[in-house]
Amino acid sequence: MQRRVHTYRDYIDLDRLRDRITALNAAGLMDKAIAARLNAEGSVAARGCAFAGGNVWLLRQRFGIATVKINGVSANPPRWPDEDYSIRGAAVVLGVREQTVFKYLARGDLSGRQSAKGQPWQITPTPEMIEALHARAQRNKRSRRETS
């Protein structure tokens, strides 16, 4: 049984908790999934309640554990090793802003995936999609200039 404490400084086995969070993070789990695993293993947060993603985020910040990155190197490179585009990379190729790429994804104009919520997008446009969306962006830019 673990005693209830008010801060993590007083946590009975803080080193073990740090090591476990580090290991789960290194395995590619996001904060919410780490919290679920800690809860399943019987760990209890500082105030005696169950772990939540926010607790894990806070502890990762305090311990200096970086957010998991799907390619292990960069949070959002222009292209992923499998040749998919990131949001930034797709924006450059299409000649639009990053926010427009998110709109295209939401409308289904582009196809992409995230390995987990909060992870970077991996976008897999076909050459036809790129051509059509690039042409649409150019038309929209021209029409905005003409109405100004």
N, C-alpha and C positions, 0 to 999 in steps of 0.2 A: 504494500500500500504506500502510495506516495503522499506526503503531506502537502496541504494546500499552502501556497506562498503568494505574496502579493507582487513580486517581481521575479524576473528570470535570474537576477543576480543571486537570489536565495534558492534557486532550483537545485534539488538534491544531486542530480546527475547531469549537469549542464554539458560537460565534455562529451558524454555519450550521446546526448541529444544533438550537439553540434556535428559529431561524426556521422550520425544517422541521417541528418538533413543533408550533409555534404554528399554522402553516398547516394541517396535517393535523387538529389539534384543531378549528380554526375550520370545517373542512369537515364536521364532525360525526362524526369517527371516534373510537372508544373506544380506550383505551390498548393493548389487545391488537392491534387492527387497525392502529394507528399503528406498533407494533413490527414487525408483518408487513411493512408498507410500507417501513419503514426497512431491514429485512433485504433485501427485494427490490431496493432501490436500492443495496445494497452497503455500507451503513453498518455499523459494528462498535461494540459497546458498549465501555466503558472497558477491561475486562480481556481484550479480544480475542474475546469470545464474541458470539453473536447477541443481539439485543435481545429482551426479553420484556416483557409488560405491566407487570411490576413495575419494570423499569428506566425505562419511560416515565412511570409514575406518580411515581416518585422525582424524575425530572427536571422534570416538570410542577410538583411541589411546590417544588423549588428555584428554578425560573424564575418562579413565581407565576402559572402558567397555570391558570385555573379549569377544572373539569370541564365537559365539553360538556353543554348543556341543550337538550332537544328543542324547546322553544319559544323558546329564546334569552334568556329572561328569568328564569324561576323554576324551581327544581328540581322543585317539586311543588305547583302551584296547585290549588285545588279543582276547577276545570274547565279543560279545554284549549280552545284557540280553535275546534276542530271540535266542541265541546260534549260530548266524552267526559269522563268523570270520572277524577280521580286516585285513588289509594288513600285519601287523606285525604277527598276530596270524596265518594267512595262511602260511606265510613264514616259521614259526617254524614247523608247522605240515608237510609241504611239504619238508622241509630240503633244502630250497633255500633262496636266498637273496630277499629282498623286491622288488627290481627292476624286478626280474624274475616274481613275482606275477603280477606286472603291465603288463608285456609282455603276460602272460597267459590270463589276462583279455582282452587285446587288440585283441588277436588272437581268443578269444572265447573258450579257453581251460578251463576257469573257468567262472562261472556265478556270477555276483554281481551287486550291485546297489549303487547309491548315492542319498540321498534325495534331494540334490541340488548340482550344480556344486560348487566345493570347499569343500564339506563336505566329511568326511571319507567314505571309502568303507565299505559295508556290503557284505561279500562274503558267498555264500551258496553252498559249494561243496558237492556233493554226496560222500558216502564212496568209490564208484568206481572211481570217479575223483581223490580223494585224493590218492588212491592206484596207479592209472596209472601215475599221475604226480610225485609222490614220486619215483616210479620206474624209470621214465624217468630221474629225477634229479640224481639218483644214477648211472645210466648208463653213463650220461654225465660226472659225477665226475670221474668215472673209466676210461673213454676214455681219459680225459684230463691228468690223471696221467700216463697212458700208453704212450702217445705221448710226454711227457716231458722228 
